[in-house]
Amino acid sequence: MLIPSRRLLGLILLLVLPASLAAAWWPEHASNFMIGLAGIGVLFLLDALLALSTSKPQAHRVVPHALALGVRRMVKLRIDNTSKRALSVQVFDHHPNDCQVELLPQRHRVVAKGYVETEYALKPIERGDHHFGSIELRVMSVLGFWERRVFAGAGTTIKVFPNFAALTRFALMATDHRLSQIGVLRRRRRGLGLDFQQLREYREGDAQRQIDWKATSRMNRLISREYQDERDQQIMLMIDCGRRMSARDDQLSHLDHVLNAALLLGFVGLRQGDAVGMMTIAGHDRFLAPRKSMAVINQMTSAVYDVQPTTQMPDFYSAAVSLMLRLRKRALVVIVTNLRDEDEETLLPAIRLLRKRHLILVASLREAVLGQALAAPVNHGEDAVTHAAAADYLERRAREFKRLEAAHIPCVDVPPDQLAMAMVNRYIEMKRSGRL
């Protein structure tokens, strides 16, 4: 397909309008003007025919099959010139709409029988399956009057997963024993722990009850028992995918923050020797039974990468009934949601049901905009209304947390960007205290 270039459109404006005016002023020379315009038109036509007769350039794209949400990656393009003349090519890539792109479009000169390799930056802003269309090339004609549109390369579909960069960083920090740098607090274990780990020589400060007297008599020196946090326990993440999770405080939705936090907590739990599972509620019914394998992280990622917030409200009680039927062994059930006062009808009955067998942790996101509304100066009537509404909402929300605290339910209530570390720290605290 040919489209006129800016050069052609500019020439038409420069030639046709003056020629028309000249023909009006000097009608006896009108035929000469028309012949001149016809000659220029023939030149345009010859340039178009030459452009259509030139071999089409080829192109292909190299892009990872899986990307992480919000992580900038480079997409590589190669343009091959199969013709016998150099080509001036403008490159467009029909990338997914839910991506931010830099360095497009581009223009390159490709020598005869040669190729050009280039790249551009792509940052996904939504999870799920995303489709690339063809690569569009606009080839300039010899005289520059036309651009030939060529669609090359095959379409491809990529998967955009939750951002697992935090998992990589956590693993590296854990290897170097520097977890405090990413917000994981080291807490003193209460007591000796529940699981026997090994025998070792007595160290100053060991409790007398740690001494293994049989081993001491055999070795003729003091030998102590060393314990560790109890392993082989279970963590079940109950993730609210309802309409509240579509809210955004930054480029990520609340559901994106929840999934990132769930993956990190799952990774930490597996590193602690516990089994990890997951279920989604409020419009999505996806269930992974707890398992003790690092493959669980990949399974969780694959299960939720395309989950988007729905328009439904969470029914915590129905979810609790379903979980009680599916999960017989005691577990730490982490309910991840955005707590509201209207949740009282289903959340508290759900917790009472789950507590018959499981330990509960409620992890809630708190919108950052609420704190900003309270901190903002009140200069006008609208500011006062906004301030009062935010204060009333937070007060009603605080009452819900007081009800949970009165029922001795551990809670986490933090802004979205602090959720992951808050959940991990609360899990470690509960594990080291022997509650789990």
C-alpha positions in Angstrom: 0.0 0.0 0.0 1.3 3.4 -0.9 0.7 6.6 1.0 1.8 10.1 -0.1 4.8 11.5 1.8 5.0 14.9 3.2 7.3 15.9 0.3 4.5 15.0 -2.2 1.8 16.8 -0.3 4.0 19.8 0.0 4.8 19.9 -3.7 1.1 19.6 -4.6 0.3 22.6 -2.5 3.2 24.5 -3.9 2.5 23.7 -7.6 -1.3 23.3 -8.0 -2.4 26.4 -6.2 0.1 28.8 -8.0 -0.6 27.1 -11.4 -4.4 27.5 -10.9 -3.9 31.2 -10.1 -1.5 31.7 -13.1 -4.0 30.0 -15.4 -6.7 32.4 -14.2 -4.6 35.4 -14.8 -3.1 34.2 -18.1 -5.7 32.0 -19.7 -3.8 31.9 -23.0 -1.0 29.9 -21.2 -3.4 27.6 -19.3 -2.6 24.6 -21.6 1.1 25.1 -20.9 0.5 25.0 -17.2 -1.6 21.8 -17.5 1.1 20.1 -19.6 3.6 21.0 -16.9 1.4 19.6 -14.1 0.8 16.5 -16.2 4.5 16.0 -16.6 5.0 16.3 -12.8 2.2 13.9 -12.3 3.9 11.3 -14.6 7.0 11.7 -12.4 4.9 11.0 -9.3 3.5 7.9 -11.1 6.9 6.6 -12.1 8.1 7.0 -8.6 5.1 5.0 -7.3 5.6 2.2 -9.8 9.3 2.0 -8.9 8.4 1.8 -5.2 5.9 -1.0 -5.9 8.4 -3.0 -8.0 11.1 -3.0 -5.3 11.4 -6.2 -3.2 9.7 -5.9 0.1 12.0 -5.8 3.2 11.6 -8.5 5.8 11.5 -8.1 9.6 11.3 -10.2 12.7 11.1 -9.5 16.4 12.9 -11.1 19.4 10.9 -10.7 22.7 10.9 -12.8 25.8 7.9 -15.1 26.1 7.4 -13.9 29.7 7.7 -10.4 31.2 7.4 -9.1 34.7 4.8 -6.4 35.4 6.3 -2.9 35.5 9.8 -4.1 34.5 11.4 -2.4 31.5 12.7 -4.8 28.9 14.3 -4.3 25.4 12.6 -5.7 22.3 15.0 -6.5 19.5 14.1 -5.9 15.8 15.9 -6.9 12.6 15.1 -5.4 9.2 16.5 -7.3 6.1 16.7 -5.5 2.8 16.4 -8.0 0.0 16.4 -5.5 -2.8 19.3 -4.2 -4.9 19.2 -0.6 -3.7 19.5 1.0 -0.3 16.2 1.7 1.5 15.1 4.4 3.9 12.7 2.6 6.3 10.6 3.9 9.2 9.9 1.2 11.7 6.7 0.8 13.8 6.0 -2.2 15.9 2.3 -3.1 16.7 3.0 -3.8 20.4 0.3 -4.5 23.0 -1.7 -1.5 24.1 -1.2 -2.1 27.8 2.5 -1.3 27.5 4.6 1.8 27.8 7.0 2.2 24.9 10.2 4.2 24.3 12.3 4.7 21.2 9.6 4.1 18.6 9.1 4.9 15.8 12.6 4.8 14.3 14.1 5.5 10.9 17.0 3.6 9.4 18.9 3.4 6.2 19.4 -0.3 5.1 22.0 -0.9 2.5 21.3 -3.2 -0.5 21.2 -6.8 0.5 22.0 -5.8 4.0 20.2 -5.6 7.4 19.8 -3.4 10.4 19.4 -4.5 14.0 17.7 -2.2 16.5 15.7 -2.3 19.7 13.2 -0.4 21.7 12.1 -0.3 25.4 8.8 -1.9 26.5 7.3 -1.8 30.0 4.1 -3.8 30.6 1.5 -2.0 32.9 -1.1 -4.8 33.0 -0.7 -8.6 33.8 -2.1 -11.3 31.5 -1.7 -12.4 27.9 -0.6 -9.6 25.5 -0.4 -9.9 21.7 2.1 -8.4 19.3 0.9 -7.8 15.8 3.0 -7.4 12.7 6.0 -5.0 12.3 5.1 -2.1 10.1 7.7 -0.8 7.8 7.3 2.4 5.8 9.7 2.4 2.9 10.5 5.7 1.2 10.4 5.7 -2.6 13.4 6.7 -4.7 12.3 10.3 -5.2 10.7 10.5 -1.8 7.2 11.1 -3.0 5.6 8.0 -1.6 5.9 5.7 1.4 5.2 2.0 0.9 3.5 0.3 3.9 4.9 -3.2 4.4 3.7 -5.5 7.2 6.3 -8.0 8.1 7.0 -10.5 10.9 4.7 -12.9 12.7 2.4 -11.9 15.5 3.2 -13.4 18.9 1.6 -13.6 22.4 3.5 -13.0 25.6 2.6 -13.5 29.2 3.0 -10.7 31.7 3.5 -12.1 35.2 3.4 -10.4 38.7 6.7 -8.7 39.5 8.9 -11.4 40.9 12.0 -9.1 41.2 11.4 -9.0 45.0 11.7 -12.8 45.1 15.1 -12.7 43.4 16.3 -9.9 45.7 15.0 -11.8 48.8 16.9 -15.0 47.7 20.1 -13.0 47.3 19.7 -11.2 50.6 18.9 -14.5 52.4 22.1 -16.1 50.9 24.2 -13.2 52.3 22.2 -12.9 55.6 21.3 -9.3 54.8 17.5 -9.6 55.0 17.2 -6.5 57.2 18.1 -4.4 54.2 14.8 -5.2 52.5 12.7 -4.8 55.7 12.6 -8.3 57.1 13.1 -8.1 60.8 15.0 -10.6 62.8 13.1 -11.6 65.9 14.3 -13.6 68.9 12.7 -17.0 69.2 10.6 -17.5 72.3 11.8 -20.6 74.1 13.9 -23.2 72.4 11.8 -23.9 69.3 9.8 -27.0 68.7 11.8 -29.2 66.3 15.1 -30.9 67.3 17.8 -30.0 64.8 21.1 -31.4 66.0 23.6 -32.0 68.9 26.5 -29.7 69.3 29.0 -28.7 72.0 27.8 -26.7 74.9 28.1 -22.9 74.5 28.1 -20.3 77.2 24.5 -19.1 77.7 22.8 -22.4 76.8 19.9 -23.2 79.1 20.4 -26.2 81.4 17.4 -28.0 79.9 19.2 -27.9 76.5 22.0 -30.2 77.8 21.7 -33.8 76.6 23.1 -35.7 79.5 23.3 -39.1 77.7 25.4 -37.6 75.0 27.4 -35.7 77.6 28.3 -38.9 79.5 29.4 -40.6 76.2 31.5 -37.7 75.0 32.9 -36.7 78.4 32.1 -33.1 77.7 28.9 -31.0 77.8 26.7 -31.5 74.7 23.6 -29.4 74.0 20.5 -30.0 71.9 19.9 -27.4 69.2 16.3 -26.7 68.1 14.8 -24.9 65.1 11.4 -23.4 64.3 8.8 -26.1 63.6 8.7 -27.1 60.0 6.2 -28.9 57.8 3.4 -26.5 58.6 0.9 -25.0 56.1 0.2 -21.5 54.7 -3.0 -20.9 52.7 -3.3 -17.5 51.0 -6.9 -16.4 50.5 -6.8 -13.6 47.9 -9.7 -11.1 47.4 -10.0 -10.3 43.7 -13.1 -8.1 44.1 -13.8 -4.6 42.9 -11.9 -2.9 45.7 -8.7 -4.4 44.2 -9.0 -2.3 41.1 -7.9 0.9 43.0 -4.5 2.3 42.2 -2.2 4.4 44.4 0.6 4.2 41.8 1.1 2.4 38.5 0.1 -0.9 40.1 -3.5 -1.9 41.1 -4.1 -3.1 44.7 -4.5 -6.6 43.3 -1.0 -6.3 41.7 0.4 -5.4 45.1 -1.5 -8.3 46.7 -0.1 -10.8 44.3 3.4 -9.6 44.7 3.1 -9.8 48.4 1.5 -13.3 48.2 4.4 -14.6 46.0 7.0 -13.2 48.4 5.3 -14.7 51.5 5.0 -18.0 49.7 8.7 -18.0 48.8 9.6 -17.2 52.5 7.3 -19.9 53.8 8.8 -22.5 51.5 12.3 -21.4 52.6 11.1 -22.0 56.2 10.2 -25.5 55.3 6.4 -25.0 55.2 3.9 -26.0 52.6 2.2 -23.1 50.7 -1.1 -23.0 48.9 -3.5 -20.3 47.5 -7.1 -19.7 46.6 -8.8 -16.7 44.9 -12.3 -15.4 45.7 -14.8 -12.8 44.5 -15.2 -13.8 40.9 -12.2 -16.1 40.5 -12.2 -19.6 41.9 -8.6 -20.8 41.6 -7.2 -23.2 44.2 -3.8 -24.6 44.8 -3.5 -27.1 47.6 -0.5 -26.5 49.9 2.7 -28.2 48.8 6.4 -28.2 49.9 8.3 -27.5 46.7 9.8 -24.4 45.1 7.8 -25.3 42.0 4.8 -23.9 43.9 6.0 -20.4 43.1 5.8 -21.1 39.4 2.4 -22.7 39.9 1.1 -19.7 41.8 2.5 -17.3 39.2 0.9 -19.3 36.4 -2.4 -19.5 38.2 -2.9 -15.8 38.8 -0.9 -14.0 36.1 -4.1 -13.2 34.2 -6.4 -12.6 37.1 -7.9 -9.1 37.0 -10.1 -7.4 39.6 -13.8 -8.2 39.1 -16.9 -6.1 40.0 -18.0 -8.6 42.7 -17.9 -8.2 46.5 -16.0 -10.9 48.4 -18.1 -13.5 50.2 -15.7 -14.6 52.9 -18.1 -17.0 54.6 -18.7 -19.0 51.4 -14.9 -19.0 50.8 -14.4 -20.3 54.4 -16.9 -23.1 54.0 -15.1 -24.2 50.8 -11.7 -24.0 52.4 -12.8 -26.1 55.4 -13.9 -28.8 53.0 -10.7 -28.7 51.0 -8.1 -28.2 53.8 -8.2 -30.7 56.7 -4.8 -30.1 58.2 -4.2 -27.0 60.4 -2.8 -24.1 58.5 -2.1 -20.4 58.8 -4.9 -18.8 56.6 -3.9 -15.4 55.4 -6.9 -13.4 54.2 -5.6 -10.6 51.9 -8.2 -7.9 51.2 -9.1 -4.2 51.6 -11.1 -4.3 54.8 -14.3 -2.2 54.9 -17.1 -1.9 57.5 -19.5 -3.7 55.2 -17.4 -6.9 55.4 -18.6 -7.5 59.0 -21.5 -9.7 57.8 -19.3 -12.3 56.1 -15.8 -11.8 57.5 -16.4 -12.4 61.2 -18.6 -15.5 60.6 -15.9 -16.8 58.2 -13.2 -16.2 60.8 -15.2 -18.0 63.5 -15.6 -21.0 61.2 -12.0 -21.1 60.1 -10.6 -20.7 63.7 -12.1 -24.1 64.6 -9.2 -25.6 62.7 -6.8 -22.9 61.5 -4.9 -19.9 62.6 -6.0 -16.6 60.9 -4.1 -13.5 59.8 -6.0 -10.7 58.1 -3.8 -8.6 55.8 -5.4 -5.4 54.6 -4.3 -2.6 52.2 -4.9 0.9 53.3 -5.2 3.5 50.5 -2.4 6.0 50.5 -4.8 8.7 49.3 -6.6 8.6 52.6 -3.6 9.7 54.5 -2.9 12.3 51.9 -6.4 13.7 52.2 -6.1 14.0 56.0 -2.7 15.7 55.8 -3.7 18.2 53.1 -4.5 21.8 54.2 -8.1 22.8 54.4 -8.5 26.0 52.5 -11.9 25.7 50.8 -15.3 24.1 51.5 -14.5 21.2 49.1 -11.3 20.5 51.1 -13.3 20.3 54.3 -15.7 17.9 52.8 -12.9 15.7 51.5 -11.1 15.8 54.9 -14.3 14.9 56.8 -15.2 12.0 54.4 -11.7 10.6 54.8 -11.7 10.9 58.6 -15.2 9.2 58.7 -14.1 6.4 56.5 -10.9 5.7 58.5 -12.9 5.8 61.7 -15.3 3.2 60.5 -12.4 1.1 59.2 -10.6 1.4 62.5 -13.7 0.0 64.3 -13.5 -3.1 62.1 -9.9 -3.7 63.2 -10.8 -3.2 66.8 -13.5 -5.9 66.5 -10.8 -8.2 65.0 -8.3 -7.4 67.8 -11.0 -8.0 70.4 -11.4 -11.4 68.9 -7.6 -11.9 69.1 -7.2 -12.0 65.3 -3.7 -10.9 64.2 -4.0 -8.1 61.6 -1.8 -6.1 59.2 -3.1 -2.7 58.0 -0.5 -0.9 55.8 -0.3 1.0 52.5 0.0 -1.2 49.4 3.8 -0.7 48.9 4.4 -2.0 52.5 2.2 -5.0 52.3 4.8 -7.6 51.3 7.2 -6.9 54.0 4.5 -6.5 56.6 3.0 -9.9 55.8 6.5 -11.6 55.8 7.4 -10.0 59.2 4.1 -11.0 60.8 4.4 -14.6 59.5 8.0 -14.8 60.9 6.8 -13.3 64.2 3.9 -15.8 64.5 6.2 -18.7 63.6 8.9 -17.8 66.1 6.3 -17.2 68.9 5.1 -20.8 68.5 1.6 -19.8 67.6 1.7 -21.5 64.2 
